Amino acid sequence: MGDDERDGDPEVVDRVHTVCHLCGGGGVVADPKLAVVAGQARLIDNGRPCSHCGTVGQFPGIVPPV
């Protein structure tokens, strides 16, 4: 370990969070749409807000997958 690695202590959170099982912590889920871009058919993925976590991406505490 170098000196610069020891300078900052790792941040320890006071609460445990569970990553959302539906969106993977991103807060949005894939929502592909068919579009025509420059005369060619393509899929465009804008994403939509996660309905499970409400775009937060995590839940307080330990939440087992259901």
GIKADA-V298711 format. One line per field, one symbol per residue. ss: DSSP state (a for helix, b for strand, c for the rest). phi: phi as a letter, one per 40 degrees, with the letter a starting at -180 (. if undefined). A space follows every 10 residues. Layout:
BEGIN
ss: ???
phi: ???
END
This chain:
BEGIN
ss: ccaaaaaccc ccccccbbbc cccccccbbc cbbbbbbccb bbbbbccbbc cccccccbbb cccccc
phi: .ccccccccc cbccbcbbcd ccbggcgbbc acbcabbfgb cacbbcgbdc ccbggcgabc gbbccb
END
